[in-house]
């Protein structure tokens, strides 16, 4: 079995090849906090591949925030804009480092209102019987 096939078979979610900007917050090895602008190259419900200018050790915990253009985020429908993730690997690539990140909780389990949608659907099914 090829390495590519074995990696693909281990994935729980399909990856979407989409560029998404993120603000990345974390702590340096000396404990000092940093904030950096980075770009996700692909993402899935379980994690993402992030291009950053900073080397980060595997196991580093990060906070990722998706920039929002509106002045008042309260005007937006309920959505997730801050995600927690852990660095699984860090690979140098030209002038960047590619970080393989795993979300602390899969996006499908985040508070996106999915439970409410499921509950409403279940209610419709039971009320139509």
N, C-alpha and C positions, 0 to 999 in steps of 0.2 A: 504494500500500500504506500502511495506517495505521501510526503509530508503535507502537501497542500490538501489532499483528500482527508487526511486525518484531522487537520485543523478545522476544515469545513464541517466535518461530521460532529465535532465537539460543540459547535455553536448552537445555542438554543434559539437564537433569533437571526433573521436575515439582516444583513447590513445594507444601509442605504448610502450610496455614494453621493453625499450632499455636503457642501461647505457651509458651516455655521460658525459665526464668530462667538467667542466666549471670553468673559473676564475670568481669570483663574486666580484664586486665592489659596495660599497655603503657607507653610512655615519652612524656612531654610533649615539646614542642619543645625545652625547655631540658635534656632528658636525664633529668629526675626521673621516677621510676617512679610510676604511679598504679594504683589498684585501685578498680573501680566495679562496682556491681550494675546489671544491665541485663536487658532482656527481648527475646528473639527473637520476632518477629511471624509469620514464616514461615521455613521452612528447606527445603533440598534437599540432595542428596548433594554438591553443589558449593559451597554457601554459604548465607548467611542474611541476612535483613533484621532489623537490631537497633535497638531504640529505646534511646537513651542520653541522658544529660543533658550530655554533653561533645561539643564539636566536635572531630573528628579529621580530619586531612589525608589525602586519598587517598594510598595508598602506605604508610601506617602499618601496622606489623606488630603483631598482637595475639595474646594467649594467652587462650582462652576456657575456663572451667572450669564444668562443670555441677555445681551443688551436689548432694551426696549426703547423705541423711538418716541413714544408718547411721554409727555411731561408727567402725567398722573396715571400710574399703573392701575389705580382703582377703577379707571374707565374701561379696562380690558375685561373680557369674560374670564371666568376663573380658569387659570392655567398655571403650569409650573414654569418658573423662570430661574430658579436656583436648584442645582442638583449637587449631591454629595457623591464623590467617587474616590476610588483608590487606584494608585498606579500599579499596574501589573508588570509592565516592562517599559524600558526607555532605550530607544535605539537611535544612534546618531545618523543623520541623513543630510548631507551637504551642510548648510548653515543652520539647520534645525535639528530638533530631537523629536522623534515620533513616540508619543506616549500611548500605550495601550491601557485604557482606563475601564474599570468596572464600576457601575453605579452601585451605591450601597443598597438601593432597592430598585428593581426593574421599573422602567417608566410605566409599564402597564399597571403596576401596583401603586404608583404615586397617586396623590389625591387629585385626580383629573375629573372627578365626577363619574367615573365608570361604574362605581357601585350604585349610584343613584340611577344611572341609565339601566343597569341590570335589574334593579328593584322595580323600576317603572315597567320594564318589559315583562317581568314576572307577574306584576300586578295585572297587566293587560291580559296576559295569558289566562290567569285564574278568573278574571272577571268576565272573560268571553266564553267561559264554559257554562 
